[in-house]
Amino acid sequence: MRKFCFPSFCSPSCWCRRCRRCNPASRAARARPFYDLYAQTYLGGGNTTTSVSASFSDAVGAPDRRNVVLYRYDASAGALSANDTGLVFASVYYEAEGSANALNTLVGRWW
């Protein structure tokens, strides 16, 4: 096991502390039907790079709380999109560490 880990360099088989805790939350979100994730981007205050999904995140005040942020993503622009692009950007991170250390992935409607 590696002592230090940087999320952008982690592989799916990495078992550092961050990945052991964040990967299950990331996998749980990705295992949901695309529509469930996509619907989260239309909730009040949703579809921003900082809007935390209450449905997929740990409870507020939980120790080592993991936040899940979901928003519609435009791959050609490499940024958030207000339109239906068929992609949802999913980000999981420890609340105490902030989103700079997040595990990020894209979830597509067609794959």
Sequence and secondary structure as in RCSB ss.txt:
>XXXX:A:sequence
MRKFCFPSFCSPSCWCRRCRRCNPASRAARARPFYDLYAQTYLGGGNTTTSVSASFSDAVGAPDRRNVVLYRYDA
SAGALSANDTGLVFASVYYEAEGSANALNTLVGRWW
>XXXX:A:secstr
  S   GGG  TT  SHHHHHHHHHHHHHHHS HHHHHHHTTSTT SSTT B TTTS  TT TT EEEEEEEEET
TTTEE SS  SEEEEEEEETTT GGG EEEEEETT 
